[in-house]
């Protein structure tokens, strides 16, 4: 059970009649000369604190499936995406495209999502024809003198009933890390000093597209797409100074760790509004993510000496989701709204791990010239098929009080194949009550009671590597 009180500074924003929504018109932000929606949100007092609290309360995109909650709406609607969700669009929408921003603290069946705290609704300007082109170009200078470029290009607009947002960006993930590790004995005598330099030469490329079409006054179709790619190769140099001999000795260790990663996502949603204002919604998401990395470690005595391999770790991991969610929402009585729906999701993780060590045995070039070491559960596929039925009831008790009740029935099966074969079935009933009292436009009292069931981590089903510990190869 949680008791939450939130406060908001009311400068120029206006509150609606029931004190549950604060509205910030675009004119409020003009004095700050914002470039993007993110710049506008930075000027709303306490909003980042609220969004961070919401994220810790309702989970994040690491959760499998979609669920009923979201923090950011655009034109009152949720984007059909996880990696390509609305919060990731805030830097891509130009501030000149915004009509006003709503901070919604109440719960209602008219919302496109279940409000589990406070949500932000970005309302864009309406026009028969409009477009806005936004560009950002910059350079980043790092402590080692390296300079990396970055750029972002986004195009937003509307033509009749068709609106769109297309963007692409390139940003550096370059990182250099220098550390010194000192090891001493209980009598305070020196054991070893390790100087480390780790360099990651990474560049991230992203492309996003969001399109919506109101092909009738009661029908809307939206499609979203995302593609991202990065190749984060890493080099490591360690210098060991050993004080256990008659005089200190120095040796070196290096790593060359090539890596590649990419992900894509396609999502869409369709909504039909009936004559009685009831709504039918259908949403789908398909995504895939691939990460591949190889860790190769070498010993050598002095710079320029031949390098002797002593570790080979190759990791491949793929993660994909297929999600379908549909629901029907209507007013069952005055001040009472009900949403009924189902969600189906299939999540698959493929992983493979290869280890080579300088031990007796037949050496293989596929293992960096080292001896292959058999590992338990090194190659595995984990698949979850989950079905979820839900009902959400909203009761507007009076202009200042609301009560939202919901129940979710979740049925899932997790199957593991490969080096290990196993299957488990799960069934959970998750009820929730959420009471809100708007004391005034600045303060709200919220009381919630729910049963929360954490999802199992797929990472626990397969062997993993720890690239930050040179003494521990696998977990």
Residue pairs with C-beta under 8 A, 6 or more apart in sequence:
1 447
1 448
1 449
2 446
2 447
2 448
3 445
3 446
3 447
4 117
4 445
4 446
4 448
5 443
5 444
5 445
5 446
6 50
6 105
6 118
6 443
6 444
6 446
7 46
7 442
7 443
8 22
8 45
8 46
8 103
8 441
8 442
9 45
9 46
9 442
10 22
10 441
10 442
11 28
11 45
12 24
12 25
12 27
12 28
13 22
13 23
13 24
13 25
13 28
13 103
14 22
14 23
14 25
15 21
15 22
15 23
15 441
16 23
17 399
18 106
18 399
18 400
18 438
19 399
19 400
19 438
19 439
19 440
19 441
19 444
20 104
20 105
20 106
20 402
20 436
20 438
20 444
21 102
21 103
21 104
21 105
21 106
22 102
22 103
22 105
22 441
23 100
23 101
23 102
23 103
24 40
24 44
24 100
24 101
24 102
24 103
25 99
25 100
26 95
26 98
26 99
26 100
28 43
29 39
29 40
29 43
29 95
32 39
32 40
32 43
34 40
34 43
34 95
35 94
35 95
35 134
35 136
36 90
36 91
36 92
36 93
36 94
36 95
36 134
37 89
37 90
37 91
37 93
37 95
37 98
37 101
37 122
38 90
38 91
39 95
40 95
40 98
40 101
41 47
41 48
41 90
41 101
41 120
42 48
44 101
44 103
47 103
47 120
50 103
50 117
50 118
51 71
51 118
51 120
53 117
54 71
54 116
54 117
54 118
54 119
55 71
57 116
57 117
58 67
58 69
58 71
58 116
58 117
59 67
61 82
61 83
61 85
63 455
64 321
64 345
64 347
64 384
64 386
64 455
65 321
65 323
65 343
65 345
65 347
65 386
65 388
66 82
66 283
66 285
66 323
66 325
66 343
66 345
67 343
68 113
68 114
68 390
68 392
68 406
69 113
69 114
69 115
69 116
70 78
70 85
70 86
70 112
70 113
70 119
71 86
71 87
71 117
71 119
71 120
72 85
72 86
72 87
72 89
72 90
72 119
72 120
72 122
73 86
73 111
73 112
73 113
73 119
73 120
73 121
73 122
74 86
74 89
74 93
74 121
74 122
74 124
75 121
75 122
75 123
75 124
76 111
76 112
76 121
76 123
77 112
77 220
77 222
77 269
77 271
78 86
78 112
78 113
78 269
79 85
79 86
79 89
79 210
79 222
79 224
79 267
80 222
80 224
80 267
80 268
80 269
80 283
80 284
80 285
81 224
81 226
81 265
81 267
81 285
82 265
82 267
82 285
82 287
82 321
83 226
83 228
83 263
83 265
83 287
83 289
84 208
84 210
84 224
84 225
84 226
84 265
84 267
86 122
88 208
89 165
89 208
89 210
90 122
91 152
92 134
92 152
92 154
92 156
92 165
92 167
92 208
93 122
93 124
93 154
93 156
93 165
94 132
94 134
94 154
94 156
96 132
97 124
97 125
97 130
97 132
97 156
98 122
98 123
98 124
98 125
99 123
99 124
99 125
99 126
100 123
101 120
101 121
101 122
101 123
102 120
102 121
102 123
103 118
103 119
103 120
104 111
104 115
104 118
104 119
104 120
104 121
105 115
105 118
105 436
105 438
105 444
106 115
106 402
106 436
106 438
107 114
107 115
107 394
107 402
107 404
107 434
107 436
108 115
108 337
108 394
108 396
108 402
109 329
109 330
109 331
109 337
109 338
109 339
109 392
109 394
110 337
111 119
112 281
113 119
114 392
114 404
114 406
115 404
116 434
124 156
124 158
124 163
126 158
127 158
128 158
128 159
128 160
129 157
129 158
129 159
129 160
130 157
130 158
131 155
131 156
131 157
131 158
132 155
132 156
132 157
133 153
133 154
133 155
134 152
134 153
134 154
134 155
134 156
135 151
135 152
135 153
135 154
136 150
136 151
136 152
136 153
137 149
137 150
137 151
138 149
138 150
138 151
139 147
139 148
139 149
139 150
140 147
140 148
140 149
140 150
140 172
140 174
141 147
142 148
142 174
142 176
143 176
144 176
144 199
146 174
146 176
148 172
148 174
148 203
149 170
149 172
150 169
150 170
150 171
150 172
151 169
151 170
151 171
152 167
152 168
152 169
152 170
152 171
153 167
153 168
153 169
154 165
154 166
154 167
154 168
155 164
155 165
155 166
155 167
156 163
156 164
156 165
156 166
157 163
157 164
158 164
161 213
161 214
161 215
162 211
162 212
162 213
163 211
163 212
164 209
164 210
164 211
164 212
165 208
165 209
165 210
165 211
166 208
166 209
166 210
167 206
167 207
167 208
167 209
168 205
168 206
168 207
168 208
169 204
169 205
169 206
170 203
170 204
170 205
170 206
171 203
171 204
172 202
172 203
172 204
173 200
173 202
173 203
173 204
173 230
173 232
174 200
174 201
174 202
174 203
175 198
175 199
175 200
175 202
176 197
176 198
176 199
176 200
177 196
177 197
177 198
177 199
178 195
178 196
178 197
178 198
179 195
179 196
179 198
180 193
180 194
180 195
180 196
181 193
181 194
181 196
182 190
182 192
182 193
183 190
183 191
183 192
183 193
183 194
184 190
184 191
185 191
189 243
190 243
191 243
191 244
192 240
192 241
192 242
192 243
192 244
193 240
193 241
193 243
194 238
194 239
194 240
194 241
195 238
195 239
195 241
196 236
196 237
196 238
196 239
197 236
197 237
198 234
198 235
198 236
199 234
199 235
199 236
200 232
200 233
200 234
201 232
201 233
201 234
201 235
202 230
202 231
202 232
202 233
203 230
203 231
204 228
204 229
204 230
205 228
205 229
205 230
206 226
206 227
206 228
207 225
207 226
207 227
207 228
208 224
208 225
208 226
209 223
209 224
209 225
209 226
210 222
210 223
210 224
210 225
211 222
211 223
211 224
212 220
212 221
212 222
212 223
213 220
213 221
213 222
214 220
215 221
218 272
218 273
218 274
219 270
219 271
219 272
219 273
220 270
220 271
221 268
221 269
221 270
222 268
222 269
222 270
223 266
223 267
223 268
224 265
224 266
224 267
224 268
225 264
225 265
225 266
225 267
226 263
226 264
226 265
226 266
226 287
227 262
227 263
227 264
228 262
228 263
228 264
229 261
229 262
230 260
230 261
230 262
231 259
231 260
231 261
232 259
232 260
232 261
233 256
233 257
233 258
233 259
234 255
234 257
234 259
235 254
235 255
235 256
235 257
236 253
236 254
236 255
236 257
237 252
237 253
237 254
237 255
238 252
238 253
238 254
238 470
239 250
239 252
240 250
240 251
240 252
240 253
241 248
241 249
241 250
242 248
242 249
242 250
242 251
251 299
251 300
251 301
252 299
252 300
252 301
252 302
252 303
253 297
253 298
253 299
253 300
253 470
254 297
254 298
254 300
254 307
255 295
255 296
255 297
255 298
256 296
256 298
257 293
257 294
257 295
257 296
257 467
258 293
258 294
259 291
259 292
259 293
259 294
260 290
260 291
260 292
260 293
261 289
261 290
261 291
261 292
262 289
262 290
263 287
263 288
263 289
263 290
264 287
264 288
265 285
265 286
265 287
265 288
266 285
266 286
266 287
267 283
267 284
267 285
267 286
267 287
268 283
268 284
269 281
269 282
269 283
269 284
270 281
270 282
270 283
271 279
271 280
271 281
271 282
272 279
272 280
273 279
274 280
274 330
276 330
276 331
277 330
277 331
278 328
278 329
278 330
278 331
279 328
279 329
279 330
280 326
280 327
280 328
281 325
281 326
281 327
281 328
281 329
281 341
282 324
282 325
282 326
283 323
283 324
283 325
283 326
284 322
284 323
284 324
284 325
285 321
285 322
285 323
286 320
286 321
286 322
286 323
287 320
287 321
288 318
288 319
288 320
289 318
289 319
289 320
290 316
290 317
290 318
291 315
291 316
291 317
291 318
292 315
292 316
292 317
293 314
293 315
293 467
294 312
294 313
294 314
294 315
295 311
295 312
295 313
295 314
295 315
295 465
295 467
296 309
296 311
296 312
296 368
297 309
297 310
297 311
297 312
297 470
298 307
298 308
298 309
298 310
299 307
299 308
299 310
300 306
300 307
300 308
308 358
309 356
309 358
309 368
309 369
309 370
310 357
310 358
310 370
311 356
311 357
311 370
311 473
312 354
312 355
312 356
312 357
312 367
312 368
312 369
312 370
313 353
313 354
313 355
313 356
313 465
313 467
313 473
313 474
314 352
314 353
314 354
314 367
315 351
315 352
315 353
315 465
316 350
316 351
316 352
316 353
317 349
317 350
317 351
317 352
318 348
318 349
318 350
318 351
319 347
319 348
319 349
319 350
319 458
320 347
320 348
321 345
321 346
321 347
321 348
322 345
322 346
323 343
323 344
323 345
324 343
324 344
324 345
325 341
325 342
325 343
325 344
326 341
326 342
326 343
327 339
327 340
327 341
327 342
327 390
328 339
328 340
328 341
329 337
329 338
329 339
330 337
330 338
331 337
331 338
332 338
335 395
335 396
335 397
336 393
336 394
336 395
336 396
337 393
337 394
338 391
338 392
338 393
338 394
339 390
339 391
339 392
339 393
340 390
340 391
341 389
341 390
342 387
342 388
342 389
342 390
343 386
343 387
343 388
343 390
344 385
344 386
344 387
344 388
345 384
345 385
345 386
345 388
346 383
346 384
346 385
346 386
347 383
347 384
347 386
347 458
348 381
348 382
348 383
348 384
349 381
349 382
349 383
349 458
349 461
349 462
350 380
350 381
351 379
351 380
351 381
351 382
351 462
351 463
352 378
352 379
353 375
353 378
353 379
353 462
353 463
353 464
353 465
353 474
354 366
354 367
354 372
354 375
354 378
355 367
355 372
355 373
355 375
355 378
355 473
355 474
356 364
356 367
356 368
356 369
356 370
356 371
356 372
356 373
357 370
357 371
357 373
357 473
358 370
358 371
359 370
359 371
359 373
360 371
361 371
361 372
362 371
363 369
363 370
363 371
364 370
364 371
364 372
366 372
375 463
375 474
376 419
376 420
376 463
377 418
377 419
377 420
377 461
377 462
377 463
378 419
378 462
378 463
379 418
379 419
380 416
380 417
380 418
380 419
380 420
380 461
380 462
381 416
381 417
381 418
382 414
382 415
382 416
382 458
382 461
382 462
383 414
383 415
383 416
383 417
384 412
384 413
384 414
384 415
384 458
385 412
385 413
385 415
386 410
386 411
386 412
386 413
387 410
387 411
387 412
388 408
388 409
388 410
388 411
389 408
389 409
390 406
390 407
390 408
390 409
391 406
391 407
392 404
392 405
392 406
393 404
393 405
393 406
394 402
394 403
394 404
395 402
395 403
395 404
395 405
396 402
397 403
400 437
400 438
400 439
401 435
401 436
401 437
401 438
402 435
402 436
403 433
403 434
403 435
403 436
404 432
404 433
404 434
404 436
405 431
405 432
405 433
405 434
406 431
406 432
407 429
407 430
407 431
407 432
408 428
408 429
408 430
408 431
408 432
409 427
409 428
409 429
409 430
410 426
410 427
410 428
410 429
410 430
410 453
411 425
411 426
411 427
412 425
412 426
413 423
413 424
413 425
413 426
414 423
414 424
414 426
414 456
415 422
415 423
416 422
416 423
416 461
428 453
429 451
430 450
430 451
430 452
430 453
431 450
431 451
432 448
432 449
432 450
432 451
433 448
433 449
433 450
434 446
434 447
434 448
434 450
435 446
435 447
435 448
436 444
436 445
436 446
436 447
437 444
437 445
437 446
438 444
439 445
463 474
463 475
464 474
464 475
465 473
465 474
465 475
466 472
466 473
466 474
466 475
